[in-house]
Amino acid sequence: MHLTAGQCEMTARRLLAHLEEIPVLLKEQRWAELAALAEFASRDASPELAQTDPALYRLLRRQITEFRIRGWSCLDAKALRKLANRKN
């Protein structure tokens, strides 16, 4: 499954809001979605958002922090992307 840049961001934001779905995606081997999440979280919330949309910035910072606290930062975006490309 190939995701566009917009789909990657929307997928990552949805998963950040629903961290309980990550184990399900792992079990179902939905690598592209997991890669999108790992890449988005590794980039962190854009500092520009603090000026343009402070509420969204705070939300993303809170969600990414929770993602890391739960240990999901161990997801390797590069490895997941390879798995996603191999599956196609």
Jmol script that loads the backbone (N, CA, C; Angstrom):
load data "model"
ATOM      1  N   MET A   1       0.843  -1.175   0.000  1.00  0.00           N
ATOM      2  CA  MET A   1       0.000   0.000   0.000  1.00  0.00           C
ATOM      3  C   MET A   1       0.889   1.240   0.000  1.00  0.00           C
ATOM      4  N   HIS A   2       0.728   2.084  -0.981  1.00  0.00           N
ATOM      5  CA  HIS A   2       1.491   3.325  -1.071  1.00  0.00           C
ATOM      6  C   HIS A   2       0.596   4.467  -0.600  1.00  0.00           C
ATOM      7  N   LEU A   3       1.129   5.302   0.267  1.00  0.00           N
ATOM      8  CA  LEU A   3       0.383   6.440   0.787  1.00  0.00           C
ATOM      9  C   LEU A   3       0.982   7.732   0.263  1.00  0.00           C
ATOM     10  N   THR A   4       0.133   8.670  -0.120  1.00  0.00           N
ATOM     11  CA  THR A   4       0.609   9.993  -0.511  1.00  0.00           C
ATOM     12  C   THR A   4       1.055  10.741   0.742  1.00  0.00           C
ATOM     13  N   ALA A   5       1.709  11.865   0.564  1.00  0.00           N
ATOM     14  CA  ALA A   5       2.174  12.656   1.707  1.00  0.00           C
ATOM     15  C   ALA A   5       1.008  13.062   2.608  1.00  0.00           C
ATOM     16  N   GLY A   6      -0.072  13.471   1.989  1.00  0.00           N
ATOM     17  CA  GLY A   6      -1.259  13.858   2.761  1.00  0.00           C
ATOM     18  C   GLY A   6      -1.857  12.688   3.518  1.00  0.00           C
ATOM     19  N   GLN A   7      -1.901  11.528   2.874  1.00  0.00           N
ATOM     20  CA  GLN A   7      -2.421  10.335   3.532  1.00  0.00           C
ATOM     21  C   GLN A   7      -1.520   9.910   4.682  1.00  0.00           C
ATOM     22  N   CYS A   8      -0.215  10.064   4.500  1.00  0.00           N
ATOM     23  CA  CYS A   8       0.740   9.731   5.569  1.00  0.00           C
ATOM     24  C   CYS A   8       0.479  10.599   6.794  1.00  0.00           C
ATOM     25  N   GLU A   9       0.322  11.894   6.582  1.00  0.00           N
ATOM     26  CA  GLU A   9       0.093  12.792   7.715  1.00  0.00           C
ATOM     27  C   GLU A   9      -1.224  12.480   8.409  1.00  0.00           C
ATOM     28  N   MET A  10      -2.274  12.276   7.641  1.00  0.00           N
ATOM     29  CA  MET A  10      -3.578  11.983   8.240  1.00  0.00           C
ATOM     30  C   MET A  10      -3.547  10.644   8.984  1.00  0.00           C
ATOM     31  N   THR A  11      -2.880   9.658   8.425  1.00  0.00           N
ATOM     32  CA  THR A  11      -2.753   8.358   9.077  1.00  0.00           C
ATOM     33  C   THR A  11      -1.991   8.505  10.389  1.00  0.00           C
ATOM     34  N   ALA A  12      -0.882   9.215  10.346  1.00  0.00           N
ATOM     35  CA  ALA A  12      -0.067   9.407  11.550  1.00  0.00           C
ATOM     36  C   ALA A  12      -0.848  10.143  12.629  1.00  0.00           C
ATOM     37  N   ARG A  13      -1.558  11.185  12.255  1.00  0.00           N
ATOM     38  CA  ARG A  13      -2.327  11.951  13.238  1.00  0.00           C
ATOM     39  C   ARG A  13      -3.449  11.122  13.832  1.00  0.00           C
ATOM     40  N   ARG A  14      -4.082  10.281  13.012  1.00  0.00           N
ATOM     41  CA  ARG A  14      -5.143   9.403  13.519  1.00  0.00           C
ATOM     42  C   ARG A  14      -4.563   8.396  14.503  1.00  0.00           C
ATOM     43  N   LEU A  15      -3.415   7.815  14.153  1.00  0.00           N
ATOM     44  CA  LEU A  15      -2.804   6.824  15.034  1.00  0.00           C
ATOM     45  C   LEU A  15      -2.273   7.447  16.322  1.00  0.00           C
ATOM     46  N   LEU A  16      -1.775   8.666  16.254  1.00  0.00           N
ATOM     47  CA  LEU A  16      -1.343   9.340  17.472  1.00  0.00           C
ATOM     48  C   LEU A  16      -2.520   9.549  18.427  1.00  0.00           C
ATOM     49  N   ALA A  17      -3.684   9.744  17.876  1.00  0.00           N
ATOM     50  CA  ALA A  17      -4.887   9.924  18.695  1.00  0.00           C
ATOM     51  C   ALA A  17      -5.417   8.588  19.208  1.00  0.00           C
ATOM     52  N   HIS A  18      -4.982   7.492  18.587  1.00  0.00           N
ATOM     53  CA  HIS A  18      -5.483   6.155  18.950  1.00  0.00           C
ATOM     54  C   HIS A  18      -4.314   5.177  19.033  1.00  0.00           C
ATOM     55  N   LEU A  19      -3.443   5.394  19.998  1.00  0.00           N
ATOM     56  CA  LEU A  19      -2.240   4.566  20.140  1.00  0.00           C
ATOM     57  C   LEU A  19      -2.565   3.090  20.363  1.00  0.00           C
ATOM     58  N   GLU A  20      -3.751   2.814  20.854  1.00  0.00           N
ATOM     59  CA  GLU A  20      -4.140   1.419  21.087  1.00  0.00           C
ATOM     60  C   GLU A  20      -4.271   0.621  19.792  1.00  0.00           C
ATOM     61  N   GLU A  21      -4.302   1.295  18.650  1.00  0.00           N
ATOM     62  CA  GLU A  21      -4.403   0.612  17.357  1.00  0.00           C
ATOM     63  C   GLU A  21      -3.050   0.095  16.854  1.00  0.00           C
ATOM     64  N   ILE A  22      -1.963   0.574  17.414  1.00  0.00           N
ATOM     65  CA  ILE A  22      -0.635   0.189  16.915  1.00  0.00           C
ATOM     66  C   ILE A  22      -0.414  -1.323  16.969  1.00  0.00           C
ATOM     67  N   PRO A  23      -0.717  -2.004  18.080  1.00  0.00           N
ATOM     68  CA  PRO A  23      -0.521  -3.464  18.091  1.00  0.00           C
ATOM     69  C   PRO A  23      -1.352  -4.188  17.031  1.00  0.00           C
ATOM     70  N   VAL A  24      -2.530  -3.670  16.753  1.00  0.00           N
ATOM     71  CA  VAL A  24      -3.381  -4.276  15.720  1.00  0.00           C
ATOM     72  C   VAL A  24      -2.710  -4.138  14.353  1.00  0.00           C
ATOM     73  N   LEU A  25      -2.171  -2.958  14.069  1.00  0.00           N
ATOM     74  CA  LEU A  25      -1.491  -2.746  12.793  1.00  0.00           C
ATOM     75  C   LEU A  25      -0.252  -3.619  12.671  1.00  0.00           C
ATOM     76  N   LEU A  26       0.453  -3.803  13.779  1.00  0.00           N
ATOM     77  CA  LEU A  26       1.614  -4.699  13.764  1.00  0.00           C
ATOM     78  C   LEU A  26       1.186  -6.124  13.434  1.00  0.00           C
ATOM     79  N   LYS A  27       0.138  -6.574  14.086  1.00  0.00           N
ATOM     80  CA  LYS A  27      -0.355  -7.934  13.854  1.00  0.00           C
ATOM     81  C   LYS A  27      -0.821  -8.118  12.408  1.00  0.00           C
ATOM     82  N   GLU A  28      -1.461  -7.085  11.868  1.00  0.00           N
ATOM     83  CA  GLU A  28      -1.976  -7.148  10.496  1.00  0.00           C
ATOM     84  C   GLU A  28      -0.906  -6.799   9.460  1.00  0.00           C
ATOM     85  N   GLN A  29       0.296  -6.512   9.916  1.00  0.00           N
ATOM     86  CA  GLN A  29       1.429  -6.172   9.056  1.00  0.00           C
ATOM     87  C   GLN A  29       1.116  -5.006   8.109  1.00  0.00           C
ATOM     88  N   ARG A  30       0.541  -3.964   8.670  1.00  0.00           N
ATOM     89  CA  ARG A  30       0.217  -2.755   7.906  1.00  0.00           C
ATOM     90  C   ARG A  30       1.396  -1.793   8.026  1.00  0.00           C
ATOM     91  N   TRP A  31       2.466  -2.188   7.355  1.00  0.00           N
ATOM     92  CA  TRP A  31       3.757  -1.522   7.488  1.00  0.00           C
ATOM     93  C   TRP A  31       3.744  -0.081   7.016  1.00  0.00           C
ATOM     94  N   ALA A  32       3.054   0.214   5.925  1.00  0.00           N
ATOM     95  CA  ALA A  32       3.070   1.584   5.379  1.00  0.00           C
ATOM     96  C   ALA A  32       2.469   2.569   6.378  1.00  0.00           C
ATOM     97  N   GLU A  33       1.402   2.174   7.031  1.00  0.00           N
ATOM     98  CA  GLU A  33       0.766   3.049   8.013  1.00  0.00           C
ATOM     99  C   GLU A  33       1.676   3.248   9.226  1.00  0.00           C
ATOM    100  N   LEU A  34       2.299   2.176   9.663  1.00  0.00           N
ATOM    101  CA  LEU A  34       3.220   2.271  10.793  1.00  0.00           C
ATOM    102  C   LEU A  34       4.443   3.113  10.437  1.00  0.00           C
ATOM    103  N   ALA A  35       4.918   2.972   9.214  1.00  0.00           N
ATOM    104  CA  ALA A  35       6.053   3.790   8.775  1.00  0.00           C
ATOM    105  C   ALA A  35       5.669   5.269   8.766  1.00  0.00           C
ATOM    106  N   ALA A  36       4.470   5.574   8.307  1.00  0.00           N
ATOM    107  CA  ALA A  36       4.008   6.964   8.295  1.00  0.00           C
ATOM    108  C   ALA A  36       3.979   7.524   9.716  1.00  0.00           C
ATOM    109  N   LEU A  37       3.504   6.740  10.639  1.00  0.00           N
ATOM    110  CA  LEU A  37       3.455   7.159  12.030  1.00  0.00           C
ATOM    111  C   LEU A  37       4.864   7.378  12.591  1.00  0.00           C
ATOM    112  N   ALA A  38       5.741   6.420  12.379  1.00  0.00           N
ATOM    113  CA  ALA A  38       7.108   6.511  12.902  1.00  0.00           C
ATOM    114  C   ALA A  38       7.837   7.732  12.322  1.00  0.00           C
ATOM    115  N   GLU A  39       7.664   7.986  11.030  1.00  0.00           N
ATOM    116  CA  GLU A  39       8.309   9.139  10.391  1.00  0.00           C
ATOM    117  C   GLU A  39       7.763  10.451  10.945  1.00  0.00           C
ATOM    118  N   PHE A  40       6.451  10.527  11.064  1.00  0.00           N
ATOM    119  CA  PHE A  40       5.804  11.743  11.559  1.00  0.00           C
ATOM    120  C   PHE A  40       6.264  12.041  12.982  1.00  0.00           C
ATOM    121  N   ALA A  41       6.250  11.028  13.838  1.00  0.00           N
ATOM    122  CA  ALA A  41       6.643  11.215  15.239  1.00  0.00           C
ATOM    123  C   ALA A  41       8.120  11.578  15.361  1.00  0.00           C
ATOM    124  N   SER A  42       8.952  11.003  14.504  1.00  0.00           N
ATOM    125  CA  SER A  42      10.385  11.310  14.586  1.00  0.00           C
ATOM    126  C   SER A  42      10.681  12.754  14.175  1.00  0.00           C
ATOM    127  N   ARG A  43       9.851  13.314  13.308  1.00  0.00           N
ATOM    128  CA  ARG A  43      10.021  14.718  12.899  1.00  0.00           C
ATOM    129  C   ARG A  43       9.520  15.679  13.967  1.00  0.00           C
ATOM    130  N   ASP A  44       8.641  15.195  14.850  1.00  0.00           N
ATOM    131  CA  ASP A  44       8.072  15.985  15.932  1.00  0.00           C
ATOM    132  C   ASP A  44       7.119  17.047  15.364  1.00  0.00           C
ATOM    133  N   ALA A  45       6.466  17.754  16.237  1.00  0.00           N
ATOM    134  CA  ALA A  45       5.546  18.815  15.816  1.00  0.00           C
ATOM    135  C   ALA A  45       6.358  19.995  15.292  1.00  0.00           C
ATOM    136  N   SER A  46       5.909  20.534  14.193  1.00  0.00           N
ATOM    137  CA  SER A  46       6.604  21.657  13.576  1.00  0.00           C
ATOM    138  C   SER A  46       6.574  22.875  14.500  1.00  0.00           C
ATOM    139  N   PRO A  47       7.741  23.456  14.793  1.00  0.00           N
ATOM    140  CA  PRO A  47       7.783  24.638  15.664  1.00  0.00           C
ATOM    141  C   PRO A  47       6.951  25.809  15.114  1.00  0.00           C
ATOM    142  N   GLU A  48       6.799  25.877  13.796  1.00  0.00           N
ATOM    143  CA  GLU A  48       5.993  26.943  13.205  1.00  0.00           C
ATOM    144  C   GLU A  48       4.536  26.867  13.655  1.00  0.00           C
ATOM    145  N   LEU A  49       4.078  25.639  13.956  1.00  0.00           N
ATOM    146  CA  LEU A  49       2.700  25.473  14.422  1.00  0.00           C
ATOM    147  C   LEU A  49       2.449  26.212  15.731  1.00  0.00           C
ATOM    148  N   ALA A  50       3.472  26.372  16.533  1.00  0.00           N
ATOM    149  CA  ALA A  50       3.315  27.076  17.809  1.00  0.00           C
ATOM    150  C   ALA A  50       2.821  28.502  17.579  1.00  0.00           C
ATOM    151  N   GLN A  51       3.198  29.071  16.447  1.00  0.00           N
ATOM    152  CA  GLN A  51       2.764  30.427  16.113  1.00  0.00           C
ATOM    153  C   GLN A  51       1.464  30.443  15.320  1.00  0.00           C
ATOM    154  N   THR A  52       1.329  29.506  14.391  1.00  0.00           N
ATOM    155  CA  THR A  52       0.176  29.526  13.490  1.00  0.00           C
ATOM    156  C   THR A  52      -1.051  28.815  14.045  1.00  0.00           C
ATOM    157  N   ASP A  53      -0.827  27.740  14.829  1.00  0.00           N
ATOM    158  CA  ASP A  53      -1.940  26.981  15.413  1.00  0.00           C
ATOM    159  C   ASP A  53      -1.489  26.386  16.748  1.00  0.00           C
ATOM    160  N   PRO A  54      -1.445  27.219  17.777  1.00  0.00           N
ATOM    161  CA  PRO A  54      -0.926  26.774  19.075  1.00  0.00           C
ATOM    162  C   PRO A  54      -1.673  25.570  19.652  1.00  0.00           C
ATOM    163  N   ALA A  55      -2.968  25.506  19.443  1.00  0.00           N
ATOM    164  CA  ALA A  55      -3.745  24.385  19.983  1.00  0.00           C
ATOM    165  C   ALA A  55      -3.325  23.073  19.321  1.00  0.00           C
ATOM    166  N   LEU A  56      -3.158  23.077  18.011  1.00  0.00           N
ATOM    167  CA  LEU A  56      -2.720  21.875  17.302  1.00  0.00           C
ATOM    168  C   LEU A  56      -1.301  21.507  17.719  1.00  0.00           C
ATOM    169  N   TYR A  57      -0.452  22.506  17.884  1.00  0.00           N
ATOM    170  CA  TYR A  57       0.923  22.254  18.325  1.00  0.00           C
ATOM    171  C   TYR A  57       0.932  21.551  19.686  1.00  0.00           C
ATOM    172  N   ARG A  58       0.162  22.074  20.639  1.00  0.00           N
ATOM    173  CA  ARG A  58       0.094  21.460  21.967  1.00  0.00           C
ATOM    174  C   ARG A  58      -0.443  20.034  21.890  1.00  0.00           C
ATOM    175  N   LEU A  59      -1.477  19.825  21.082  1.00  0.00           N
ATOM    176  CA  LEU A  59      -2.057  18.492  20.929  1.00  0.00           C
ATOM    177  C   LEU A  59      -1.033  17.511  20.369  1.00  0.00           C
ATOM    178  N   LEU A  60      -0.363  17.890  19.292  1.00  0.00           N
ATOM    179  CA  LEU A  60       0.630  16.998  18.686  1.00  0.00           C
ATOM    180  C   LEU A  60       1.783  16.724  19.633  1.00  0.00           C
ATOM    181  N   ARG A  61       2.252  17.744  20.351  1.00  0.00           N
ATOM    182  CA  ARG A  61       3.341  17.544  21.316  1.00  0.00           C
ATOM    183  C   ARG A  61       2.917  16.549  22.390  1.00  0.00           C
ATOM    184  N   ARG A  62       1.687  16.693  22.893  1.00  0.00           N
ATOM    185  CA  ARG A  62       1.172  15.790  23.925  1.00  0.00           C
ATOM    186  C   ARG A  62       1.072  14.363  23.388  1.00  0.00           C
ATOM    187  N   GLN A  63       0.549  14.219  22.168  1.00  0.00           N
ATOM    188  CA  GLN A  63       0.379  12.891  21.574  1.00  0.00           C
ATOM    189  C   GLN A  63       1.725  12.235  21.268  1.00  0.00           C
ATOM    190  N   ILE A  64       2.670  12.991  20.744  1.00  0.00           N
ATOM    191  CA  ILE A  64       3.988  12.433  20.423  1.00  0.00           C
ATOM    192  C   ILE A  64       4.724  12.057  21.708  1.00  0.00           C
ATOM    193  N   THR A  65       4.566  12.855  22.737  1.00  0.00           N
ATOM    194  CA  THR A  65       5.168  12.505  24.028  1.00  0.00           C
ATOM    195  C   THR A  65       4.593  11.201  24.551  1.00  0.00           C
ATOM    196  N   GLU A  66       3.283  11.035  24.481  1.00  0.00           N
ATOM    197  CA  GLU A  66       2.646   9.788  24.930  1.00  0.00           C
ATOM    198  C   GLU A  66       3.111   8.603  24.081  1.00  0.00           C
ATOM    199  N   PHE A  67       3.248   8.810  22.786  1.00  0.00           N
ATOM    200  CA  PHE A  67       3.769   7.798  21.866  1.00  0.00           C
ATOM    201  C   PHE A  67       5.145   7.327  22.344  1.00  0.00           C
ATOM    202  N   ARG A  68       5.985   8.261  22.718  1.00  0.00           N
ATOM    203  CA  ARG A  68       7.342   7.934  23.177  1.00  0.00           C
ATOM    204  C   ARG A  68       7.330   7.268  24.555  1.00  0.00           C
ATOM    205  N   ILE A  69       6.517   7.781  25.461  1.00  0.00           N
ATOM    206  CA  ILE A  69       6.428   7.208  26.806  1.00  0.00           C
ATOM    207  C   ILE A  69       5.997   5.745  26.741  1.00  0.00           C
ATOM    208  N   ARG A  70       5.078   5.439  25.837  1.00  0.00           N
ATOM    209  CA  ARG A  70       4.596   4.062  25.705  1.00  0.00           C
ATOM    210  C   ARG A  70       5.603   3.147  24.998  1.00  0.00           C
ATOM    211  N   GLY A  71       6.698   3.712  24.553  1.00  0.00           N
ATOM    212  CA  GLY A  71       7.760   2.908  23.965  1.00  0.00           C
ATOM    213  C   GLY A  71       7.669   2.702  22.470  1.00  0.00           C
ATOM    214  N   TRP A  72       6.768   3.382  21.814  1.00  0.00           N
ATOM    215  CA  TRP A  72       6.580   3.168  20.379  1.00  0.00           C
ATOM    216  C   TRP A  72       7.632   3.870  19.531  1.00  0.00           C
ATOM    217  N   SER A  73       8.475   4.681  20.135  1.00  0.00           N
ATOM    218  CA  SER A  73       9.537   5.315  19.343  1.00  0.00           C
ATOM    219  C   SER A  73      10.561   4.287  18.871  1.00  0.00           C
ATOM    220  N   CYS A  74      10.430   3.056  19.338  1.00  0.00           N
ATOM    221  CA  CYS A  74      11.307   1.976  18.856  1.00  0.00           C
ATOM    222  C   CYS A  74      10.965   1.572  17.424  1.00  0.00           C
ATOM    223  N   LEU A  75       9.800   2.004  16.937  1.00  0.00           N
ATOM    224  CA  LEU A  75       9.424   1.687  15.551  1.00  0.00           C
ATOM    225  C   LEU A  75      10.405   2.372  14.605  1.00  0.00           C
ATOM    226  N   ASP A  76      11.004   1.605  13.731  1.00  0.00           N
ATOM    227  CA  ASP A  76      12.015   2.105  12.800  1.00  0.00           C
ATOM    228  C   ASP A  76      11.345   2.395  11.455  1.00  0.00           C
ATOM    229  N   ALA A  77      11.210   3.671  11.145  1.00  0.00           N
ATOM    230  CA  ALA A  77      10.517   4.082   9.926  1.00  0.00           C
ATOM    231  C   ALA A  77      11.159   3.485   8.679  1.00  0.00           C
ATOM    232  N   LYS A  78      12.485   3.465   8.641  1.00  0.00           N
ATOM    233  CA  LYS A  78      13.199   2.948   7.470  1.00  0.00           C
ATOM    234  C   LYS A  78      12.913   1.454   7.273  1.00  0.00           C
ATOM    235  N   ALA A  79      12.980   0.685   8.352  1.00  0.00           N
ATOM    236  CA  ALA A  79      12.715  -0.757   8.265  1.00  0.00           C
ATOM    237  C   ALA A  79      11.262  -1.022   7.897  1.00  0.00           C
ATOM    238  N   LEU A  80      10.353  -0.236   8.465  1.00  0.00           N
ATOM    239  CA  LEU A  80       8.933  -0.406   8.141  1.00  0.00           C
ATOM    240  C   LEU A  80       8.658  -0.066   6.680  1.00  0.00           C
ATOM    241  N   ARG A  81       9.318   0.961   6.176  1.00  0.00           N
ATOM    242  CA  ARG A  81       9.149   1.344   4.770  1.00  0.00           C
ATOM    243  C   ARG A  81       9.647   0.211   3.860  1.00  0.00           C
ATOM    244  N   LYS A  82      10.760  -0.416   4.216  1.00  0.00           N
ATOM    245  CA  LYS A  82      11.271  -1.553   3.430  1.00  0.00           C
ATOM    246  C   LYS A  82      10.262  -2.687   3.424  1.00  0.00           C
ATOM    247  N   LEU A  83       9.700  -2.974   4.583  1.00  0.00           N
ATOM    248  CA  LEU A  83       8.687  -4.040   4.671  1.00  0.00           C
ATOM    249  C   LEU A  83       7.462  -3.687   3.818  1.00  0.00           C
ATOM    250  N   ALA A  84       7.059  -2.445   3.860  1.00  0.00           N
ATOM    251  CA  ALA A  84       5.890  -2.007   3.082  1.00  0.00           C
ATOM    252  C   ALA A  84       6.163  -2.148   1.588  1.00  0.00           C
ATOM    253  N   ASN A  85       7.367  -1.782   1.159  1.00  0.00           N
ATOM    254  CA  ASN A  85       7.709  -1.859  -0.259  1.00  0.00           C
ATOM    255  C   ASN A  85       7.856  -3.312  -0.712  1.00  0.00           C
ATOM    256  N   ARG A  86       8.334  -4.173   0.164  1.00  0.00           N
ATOM    257  CA  ARG A  86       8.508  -5.585  -0.160  1.00  0.00           C
ATOM    258  C   ARG A  86       7.158  -6.281  -0.318  1.00  0.00           C
ATOM    259  N   LYS A  87       6.182  -5.832   0.460  1.00  0.00           N
ATOM    260  CA  LYS A  87       4.860  -6.439   0.450  1.00  0.00           C
ATOM    261  C   LYS A  87       4.124  -6.158  -0.863  1.00  0.00           C
ATOM    262  N   ASN A  88       4.466  -5.041  -1.514  1.00  0.00           N
ATOM    263  CA  ASN A  88       3.771  -4.659  -2.758  1.00  0.00           C
ATOM    264  C   ASN A  88       4.222  -5.454  -3.936  1.00  0.00           C
TER     265      ASN A  88
END
end "model"
wireframe off; spacefill off
backbone 0.3
color backbone group
